[in-house]
């Protein structure tokens, strides 16, 4: 045995611990080259390069804006000397291929101006010195710098374009920059320029902000528009004029760009801001910014405003929670985001990992609707509701809470784990897979996939399910209607026994005007059921609607159920007896319509005697007392 063999054997055999490092490296390819980040050939450019979009890192913004700024700084520091340095920077800044260094002009107005004559002689000497050799050398250096910072693939593509040979002979750096801008922005330099311009326009219109920062989105948007402009496109030809909310007149040619920029911004972060702008504009309160830079500033300030208020513990604007009686064995709390409630389809089944309670708003999926043994109180930013009903959900094989005003059909992840086997493959399908077993054990009978929506919610759409994983129970909807009728029987009798004129006396003139507007909207949308009409208003399914949920509820209190909806559905019920011989209190309809009383008070004098006058708004109750 050789010395080398002895040493090797002693190393492996004299150690009680196994060689885990060798085992861990068994399947590793150490010769595999890591992907290198292209930084260009000129270190002074600070890594500012030009590449095709597919070669950039995921989530990074367009490179041309940064490259152009770095190129101007580099020219000011490194390119040429003297007057040629100033010419080179002005040449790139003007972005005009025909630009040439200006010839000094001898002053003719005042021949005795010594300073002007000295400046002329100095500029003339510098022009003669640098125009012949230094200026062409400066253009060559700019050309070489641009090519050195282009990726090899982009450089090879530029060299194959028709413009390249002529531009290289004259060192036309502007043409080189324009073509490189189009390519690195995702555009195509086709022989038929209108087709290339159309593709660049589609790329601009369809580009949406996903997960990048606002700065990246702003720079990328400008780069894509620069690509479109380089191909001869222009979206700033029309001058738009409007009256702002402050009463001033705004005039700009960037209105189309501003609307496009705002419409494609991330809806998760800026959806409320854009919606408010549209709603205000429909009511003649135009608050749109005038320029693209102003739109960027507005979105930035909107984000900072919400970040500043996000730690306020007294604000429940973004979250709603479900609270159960604390006397129960388990304190069940359901946390659900309500920021984008209008994006949730009421037919969807949502899977919520932060919820410990399953609650539905669609009775079609529940069997055997009944009164709940213990009500569930729900506190939201819009008020408090109590779920007094429950239904049997065959998918979970348990009774679940029900309320028609709930945000969506929500399945608790805890309840789902108790009923089925759940798996998640985050690299492939990116969805929760529910394995429904035969009789709870054995082989998988079917698989149900909860996939992420555009807002990140994991949902299952029963409308596209042919196997009917979530069965429909139309009789539950009928049962729910009968329960609601019996629950609200007394209020229904009050409405049927009162006249419209008497009901409207409970409302002020302003409220009656909004009630009339609500009736017009109700007729325009086809007179759906009142519950569906309220849901349409709550979830903003009617764009730019001029009424609120309160106006719709006042419409029902004033006019009662619509005749077109009641035909063939309503029968007469015996009204309850009205007792006599007692003091008459204010009608319940007036109290319900004015649950929040606003008092307006003032002081007046009669013969120097002060009196306090108070008037309740809407109720018009007036009382006077001497002070």
TAFENUR-V202472 format. One record per helix or strand of 2 or more residues. SS is the DSSP state (h for helix, s for strand). FROM is the first residue (numbers start at 1). LEN is the number of residues. If there is no record, write none. Layout:
BEGIN
ss=SS from=FROM len=LEN
ss=SS from=FROM len=LEN
END
This chain:
BEGIN
ss=h from=3 len=11
ss=h from=20 len=5
ss=h from=43 len=3
ss=h from=53 len=3
ss=h from=64 len=15
ss=h from=82 len=13
ss=h from=114 len=17
ss=h from=134 len=15
ss=h from=152 len=8
ss=h from=164 len=7
ss=h from=173 len=12
ss=h from=193 len=14
ss=h from=214 len=17
ss=s from=240 len=5
ss=s from=249 len=4
ss=h from=255 len=9
ss=h from=267 len=16
ss=h from=292 len=18
ss=s from=319 len=5
ss=s from=333 len=5
ss=h from=341 len=3
ss=s from=348 len=5
ss=s from=359 len=2
ss=h from=363 len=3
ss=s from=367 len=14
ss=s from=383 len=11
ss=s from=398 len=5
ss=s from=409 len=4
ss=h from=413 len=7
ss=s from=421 len=4
ss=s from=431 len=7
ss=h from=438 len=3
ss=s from=444 len=9
ss=s from=458 len=4
ss=h from=462 len=3
ss=h from=474 len=14
ss=h from=489 len=9
ss=h from=500 len=5
ss=h from=509 len=16
ss=h from=530 len=9
ss=h from=549 len=11
ss=h from=563 len=4
ss=h from=588 len=6
ss=s from=599 len=8
ss=s from=609 len=8
ss=s from=622 len=5
END
